[in-house]
Amino acid sequence: MSHIVKPSVAEIMVQAGEVGLPAFLAQPGSARGLVVFVHGSGSSRFSSRNRYVAEVLNGGGLGTLLFDLLTPDEHAVDTITAEFRFDIPLLGQRTVATLDWLAEQSRLNDLPVGLFGASTGAAAALNAAAERPDQVGAVVSRGGRPDLAMTALPRVRAPTLLIVGGNDEPVIGMNEEAARHLRAPWELAIVEGATHLFEEPGTLEQVAELARDWFLRYLSANIVMMDFHT
């Protein structure tokens, strides 16, 4: 694993349409891209797994944005009712609005953007990639549910990496089925011995390295987005 550099992390507010969403923004010097994290059901910008992956990406020279998809009030309601965490259209809209906000930030809008989605957040990320094909250069899904974005998958143009635990058998099948609907370049990476949350020793490290290498491969200032609908 490359040496992990921890850049300073700023607490900011993303203006996603009419709502403000709390976020953590990390920018290493001479960042080669910016990866937006779209967390999974019931999680937030405080996700320890996503924050670890973000640190590895930072060590590879990538900026990261970890943001809450729900407002504090919505999160409080969701904690009790779970009514928002599976609302993929809403989460996708929030991700699109965040991409639009990034495009308006003079210190960030020249960086190629990738999306890292976990669990249900992967579906929201893929929906956003389909809606903003000229803004999203790569997508990584960790233990994701891309099948929940099935109608959007043929419109995704960003190269997509699907990472699934080897012992997460139902989700492997869901990812295999979803991949058949992708027209963009894609790969399915199986992390042997891992369950859904990659809690086994060494498995989250593999996820982080796979994600880092994927984003570094496809997020480049000179990348030319192709139309992969062939």
ABEGO torsion letter per residue (X at the ends): XBBBBBBBBBBBBBBBEABBBBBBBBBBBGBAEBBBBBBBBGBBAABAAAAAAAAAAAAAGBBBBBBBABBAAAAAAAAAAGAAAABAAAAAAAAAAAAAAAAABAAAAABBBBBBBBEAAAAAAAAAAAABAAABABBBBBGBBAAAAAAAAAABABBBBBBBBAABAAAAAAAAAAAAABABBBBBBBBBGBBAAGABBGAAAAAAAAAAAAAAAABBAABBBBBABX
